[in-house]
Amino acid sequence: MSATDQTLKTPLHALHLELGARMVPFAGYEMPLHYTGILAEHRHCREAAALFDVSHMGQLRLVGPDAATALESLVPVDVVDLPVGKQRYAFFTNANGGILDDLMVTRRENDLFLVVNAACKAADLSHLTTHIGHRCSIQPLPDQALLALQGPQAVTALSRLEPSVARLTFMSGSFFELAGAVCFVTRSGYTGEDGFEISVPATQAEALARALLAQPEVKPAGLGARDTLRLEAGLCLYGHDIDANTTPVEAGLTWAIQKVRRAGGARAGGYPGATVIDTHLANGTMNKRVGLVGLERAPVREGTKLVDGQGHTLGRVTSGTTGPSLNQPIAMAYLAVNHAAPGSIVYALVREKQLPMRVTAMPFVPHRYHRG
C-alpha cells in the first residue's frame, strides 16, 4: 500500500490537487505542504490573506448544564465564567502537570465547542469520555471541516460573503451563513495575524473554499507556511514545544491560567497536576521556554543541543527555522533559567560548530489581532 492509501483525506483533498499542492502525510492525513512555495505563501499571509485547510483538527461539542464545570476538572482554565460567544485557549494536563494537548474552547448558546490537535484527537476524546462522559454529552463533529482565513485582509475578503463577520473581535465567535453554508466562525488563528477559523459542514467546504479563493486578496497556503508563521508569532506546536513532560509554567503559558483557578482563587485546583502547577507558579521552574535569534546565517533545527561558552549543556531547541519576515534564524527552546534572561548568549551545536544565539522576548513578529 502507498502512503496515500493509508492516510485520511480532508474534504478539500481534490481541490488541493487541482491547485497543484505538494501533498505530505501529517497527523494521519494527506495534507498540502505548499502550493507555490512556503516563502511566498508566508509573505502573502503577512501582507494580504491566506486560506489554510485545517480540517484534520478535531472538533467536538460538550452539551449539558454541567459541561463547563466538568471541563474545568480537566483544565486549569476558567471555563465557567466564559461568556457566550467568547473563546479561550486551554490545555489538558496530566497528574504531573504536563500538557496532554492544547485546545480552543468557545462557549456557544447550547454547548461548548472544542477544537483539538489532529494527532491528539482520539486520545482527547477518550480522555474526555473517561473522565467527564458521565457529566455531559461529548459529541465529536467528524462531518465538519475547518478552514482558517488569516492575514490583514482576511476581514475584507470574508466580509464580501457576509458583512457582519467584521463585528467579531479577537477570541469571539458566532454563526454566519457563508456561501450558502451555516458556519461557526471565530476571530482567531495560529499565525499572529488577524483572521478567522471557520467550521463548515464537510459537504459544503469546497464551495466555501472556492468562494474565498475567488476573492482577490486570498491565496491558498499549506502546512509549511503555517509552521513558519506560528513560529514567528511565538506560538507553541504540540508535540514539539509542549508535551506531556512540560508544564504550562515551564512553557511560559501562565497567562492562560486565570486567577480564579490558581491557589487562593474561588475555583482553585481540582484538575490533574494542580499541586505541581501551583508549586511551579509559586516557586518557578528549573527550565523555561524562550525565544532565540541566531547571530549567524545558518538555521538551527529542532533537537539541536544548546550549550554555554564552556560547552556545558543548557537545553535544546524545540522549533527552528529562518524566519521569512525577519530573514534571520529564529528558534524556540527550553533553557536552564539562569541562562534564560533576554540578551543572554547561548550556543547551538550544529555539525560540531558552536553557533551563537541570543535569548529574545517573543513573539519575534508582533501580533496583529483585532481586539476591537
C-alpha positions in Angstrom: 0.0 0.0 0.0 1.2 3.5 -0.7 1.2 6.3 1.9 -1.9 7.7 0.2 -3.9 4.5 0.7 -3.2 4.6 4.4 -3.7 8.2 5.1 -7.0 10.1 5.6 -8.1 12.9 3.3 -9.9 16.1 4.1 -13.0 17.2 2.2 -10.7 19.6 0.3 -8.3 17.0 -1.0 -9.4 17.1 -4.6 -9.2 20.9 -4.6 -5.6 20.8 -3.2 -4.6 18.5 -6.1 -6.4 20.8 -8.6 -4.4 23.8 -7.1 -1.1 21.9 -7.6 -0.4 21.3 -3.9 2.6 19.3 -2.9 0.9 16.8 -0.5 2.6 15.2 2.5 1.5 12.9 5.3 0.7 14.8 8.5 -1.1 13.5 11.7 -2.6 10.7 9.7 -3.9 12.9 6.9 -2.6 13.7 3.4 -2.1 17.5 3.7 -0.8 20.3 1.5 2.8 21.3 2.4 2.7 24.2 -0.1 1.2 25.3 -3.5 3.6 27.9 -4.9 6.3 27.8 -2.2 6.5 28.2 1.6 8.2 31.7 1.4 5.6 33.2 -1.0 2.7 31.8 1.0 4.1 33.0 4.3 4.6 36.5 2.9 1.1 36.6 1.3 -0.4 35.8 4.7 1.5 38.6 6.3 0.6 41.1 3.6 -2.9 40.0 2.4 -4.9 36.8 3.2 -4.1 33.1 3.1 -6.5 30.2 3.2 -5.5 27.1 5.1 -7.2 23.8 5.3 -7.2 22.7 8.9 -9.9 20.1 8.7 -7.5 17.5 10.2 -8.0 19.1 13.5 -10.6 17.6 15.9 -13.9 19.4 16.5 -16.3 18.4 19.2 -19.0 19.8 21.4 -19.8 19.3 25.1 -23.5 19.5 25.9 -25.3 19.7 29.2 -25.8 22.0 32.2 -22.7 20.7 33.9 -20.4 20.9 30.8 -18.3 23.9 31.9 -17.8 22.7 35.4 -16.9 19.2 34.1 -14.4 20.6 31.6 -12.8 22.6 34.4 -12.0 19.4 36.2 -9.6 18.6 33.3 -8.1 22.1 32.5 -6.5 24.8 34.7 -8.6 27.4 32.8 -11.7 29.5 33.7 -14.5 27.9 31.6 -17.4 28.6 34.0 -17.2 32.4 33.6 -16.6 32.3 29.9 -19.4 34.4 28.3 -21.5 33.1 25.4 -19.7 33.9 22.1 -16.2 34.1 23.7 -13.3 31.8 23.1 -10.4 30.8 25.4 -7.1 28.9 25.0 -6.8 25.9 27.3 -4.8 22.7 27.8 -5.5 19.2 29.2 -3.0 18.3 32.0 -1.8 15.0 33.5 -1.0 14.1 37.1 2.5 15.5 36.8 1.3 18.9 35.5 2.4 18.0 31.9 0.4 19.1 28.9 -1.6 16.3 27.2 -2.9 18.7 24.4 -3.7 22.3 23.9 -7.1 23.3 22.6 -9.5 26.2 21.9 -12.8 26.4 23.8 -15.7 28.6 22.8 -18.9 28.9 24.8 -22.0 28.9 22.5 -25.6 29.2 23.4 -26.2 25.5 23.8 -22.8 23.9 24.1 -19.0 24.3 24.5 -17.2 24.0 21.1 -13.7 22.5 21.3 -11.0 22.4 18.6 -8.1 20.0 19.5 -5.0 18.9 17.7 -5.2 16.4 14.9 -2.6 14.0 16.4 -4.3 14.0 19.8 -8.0 14.0 18.9 -8.6 10.2 19.5 -6.7 10.4 22.9 -8.5 13.6 23.8 -11.9 12.1 23.1 -11.0 9.1 25.2 -9.8 11.4 28.0 -13.0 13.4 28.0 -15.2 10.4 27.8 -13.4 8.6 30.6 -13.3 11.5 33.0 -16.4 13.6 32.3 -18.6 11.4 30.0 -21.0 10.8 32.9 -21.3 14.6 33.5 -22.1 15.9 30.0 -22.6 14.6 26.4 -19.4 14.5 24.4 -20.1 14.7 20.7 -17.4 14.5 18.0 -18.1 16.5 14.8 -16.5 14.4 12.1 -18.8 15.9 9.5 -17.4 19.4 10.0 -14.5 20.7 8.0 -12.3 23.6 9.3 -10.9 26.4 7.3 -8.5 29.2 8.5 -8.5 32.5 6.7 -5.6 34.5 8.0 -3.9 37.8 7.3 -4.6 41.6 7.5 -7.0 41.5 4.6 -8.9 38.4 5.8 -11.7 40.6 7.1 -12.1 42.4 3.8 -12.4 39.1 1.9 -14.7 37.4 4.3 -16.9 40.5 4.7 -17.8 40.2 1.0 -19.5 36.9 1.8 -21.1 38.2 5.0 -20.5 41.8 6.1 -21.5 41.1 9.8 -18.4 39.0 10.4 -16.5 42.2 10.7 -18.2 42.8 14.1 -16.3 39.9 15.6 -13.3 40.7 17.8 -10.3 38.6 18.7 -11.3 35.4 20.5 -15.0 35.7 19.9 -17.3 33.6 17.6 -20.8 33.3 16.2 -22.8 31.5 13.5 -23.0 33.0 10.0 -24.2 31.9 6.6 -21.3 31.9 4.2 -21.6 30.8 0.5 -24.9 29.1 1.4 -23.5 27.1 4.4 -24.3 27.7 8.0 -20.8 28.1 9.6 -19.5 28.8 13.1 -16.8 31.4 12.8 -14.2 32.6 15.4 -11.9 35.5 15.0 -8.7 33.7 15.9 -5.9 31.7 14.3 -2.4 30.4 14.5 -0.4 32.9 12.5 -0.2 36.0 14.8 -2.3 37.9 12.2 -5.9 38.9 12.3 -8.1 36.2 10.8 -10.9 33.7 11.2 -11.4 30.0 11.7 -14.5 28.6 10.0 -16.2 25.4 11.0 -18.3 24.4 7.9 -20.2 21.3 7.0 -17.8 19.0 5.1 -20.2 18.7 2.2 -20.1 22.5 1.7 -16.4 23.0 2.5 -15.2 23.0 -1.1 -17.8 25.5 -2.3 -16.9 27.9 0.6 -13.1 27.4 -0.1 -13.7 28.3 -3.8 -15.8 31.3 -2.8 -12.9 32.6 -0.6 -10.2 31.8 -3.2 -12.2 33.8 -5.7 -11.6 37.0 -3.6 -8.6 39.0 -4.9 -6.9 39.1 -1.5 -6.9 35.3 -0.9 -4.4 32.6 -2.0 -4.1 29.1 -0.6 -1.3 28.2 1.9 -0.1 24.9 3.2 1.5 23.5 6.4 4.9 24.9 5.6 3.8 28.5 5.9 1.5 27.7 8.8 4.6 26.5 10.7 6.9 29.4 9.9 4.1 31.9 10.7 3.2 30.4 14.1 6.9 30.2 15.0 7.4 33.9 14.2 4.3 34.5 16.3 5.9 32.6 19.2 3.0 30.1 19.3 3.6 26.5 20.6 3.3 23.4 18.4 2.0 20.4 20.4 4.4 17.5 20.4 7.4 19.9 19.8 7.3 23.0 22.0 4.9 21.5 24.6 4.2 17.9 25.5 3.3 15.6 28.4 6.6 16.3 30.1 6.4 20.1 30.1 4.2 22.1 32.5 2.4 25.3 31.5 4.7 27.3 33.7 7.9 25.9 32.0 6.2 26.6 28.7 5.5 30.2 29.6 1.7 29.7 29.3 0.8 31.0 32.7 -1.2 33.8 31.1 -3.8 31.2 30.2 -4.3 30.2 33.9 -6.8 32.7 35.3 -6.6 33.9 38.9 -9.8 32.1 39.8 -8.2 28.8 39.1 -4.9 29.4 40.9 -4.1 28.8 44.6 -6.3 31.1 46.6 -8.8 31.6 43.8 -12.5 30.8 44.1 -12.2 27.6 42.0 -8.5 26.8 42.5 -7.2 23.3 41.7 -9.4 20.3 41.1 -7.7 19.4 37.8 -4.9 16.9 37.1 -1.5 18.1 38.3 -2.8 21.2 40.1 -0.4 20.8 43.0 2.6 20.6 40.7 1.4 23.6 38.6 0.6 25.7 41.7 4.1 24.9 43.1 5.7 26.0 39.8 3.6 29.2 39.8 4.8 30.0 43.4 8.4 28.9 43.2 9.3 29.0 39.5 10.9 26.1 37.4 14.4 24.9 36.6 13.8 25.3 32.8 11.7 27.6 30.7 10.7 28.1 27.1 12.5 31.0 25.4 12.9 32.6 22.0 16.3 32.6 20.3 17.6 34.7 17.4 20.7 33.3 15.5 23.6 35.7 15.2 24.9 33.8 12.2 23.1 32.8 9.0 22.7 29.1 9.5 19.2 27.9 10.7 19.1 25.9 13.8 16.6 23.0 13.8 14.5 21.1 16.3 16.5 18.8 18.6 19.7 20.9 18.4 21.6 20.9 21.7 22.3 24.3 23.4 25.5 24.9 25.4 27.2 27.7 27.3 30.6 29.1 26.3 32.3 26.2 28.2 30.3 23.6 26.4 28.0 22.7 29.3 24.6 21.6 28.2 21.8 24.1 28.9 18.9 22.8 26.9 17.6 22.0 23.4 15.8 23.6 20.5 12.1 22.6 20.1 11.3 24.5 16.9 13.6 26.4 14.5 13.7 28.0 11.1 14.8 31.0 9.2 12.0 33.5 9.8 10.8 34.7 6.4 9.6 38.0 7.8 12.9 38.6 9.6 15.4 36.9 7.3 17.3 35.5 10.2 17.4 32.3 12.1 14.8 32.0 14.9 14.0 29.2 17.3 12.1 28.2 20.5 14.0 26.3 23.1 14.0 25.2 26.7 16.9 26.6 28.7 18.1 26.4 32.3 16.5 29.5 33.9 19.9 31.0 34.9 20.6 31.4 31.1 17.1 32.3 30.0 17.1 36.1 30.6 16.6 38.2 27.4 20.0 39.2 25.9 21.8 36.1 27.2 24.1 34.4 24.6 24.0 30.6 24.2 25.5 28.3 21.5 23.7 25.8 19.3 25.8 22.8 18.4 25.4 22.3 14.6 27.8 19.9 12.9 30.4 20.3 15.7 30.3 24.1 15.4 29.0 26.4 18.1 26.6 28.9 16.6 25.8 31.9 18.9 22.2 32.7 19.6 20.7 35.5 21.6 17.7 34.9 24.0 14.9 37.2 23.0 11.4 38.0 24.0 8.6 36.5 21.9 6.7 37.0 19.6 9.5 37.5 17.0 7.0 39.3 14.8 4.3 41.5 16.6 0.8 40.0 16.8 -1.8 41.9 14.9 -5.0 40.6 16.4 -8.2 42.6 16.0 -9.2 43.4 19.6 -11.8 45.9 18.7 
